[in-house]
Amino acid sequence: MNALVIDDSRATRSILKKILKELAIDCSEASNGREALEKLRTMVVPDLILVDWNMPEMNGYDFVCAVRKDPAYEEVKLVMVTTESEITQVTRALEAGANEYVMKPFTADVLKDKLGLVGFGS
């Protein structure tokens, strides 16, 4: 399995990649939504995308909307991993096509639990 981790924080990308590696999931990374869309054009379609909401150039919400418009990515599991905790933001993300929503800060166990809910887990 493979994943794309999108976050403008290098530290957060590193933490997410470490957790995914423990689940035997290979990772690519991008620092914003625009970079991630470019990366998607050249990589094997990932099984999973973890995306932050607040990023420069293209935020996670706009990224989710763009990905869900493309039928090539309809089977990809999308998980928002963000500090956005307003219920309206959670609802917007899920309605746009995110499969799950993880609030920062998170623990490895919380993330693994959420990934289990979307078909990834130990």
Buried (B, 14 or more C-beta within 10 A) or exposed (E): BBBBBBBBBEEBBEBBBEBBEEBEBEBBBBBBBBBBBEBBEEEEEBBBBBBBBEBEEBBBBBBBBBBBEEEEBEEBBBBBBBEBEEEEBBEBBBEBBBBBBBBBEBEEEEBBBBBEEBEBEE
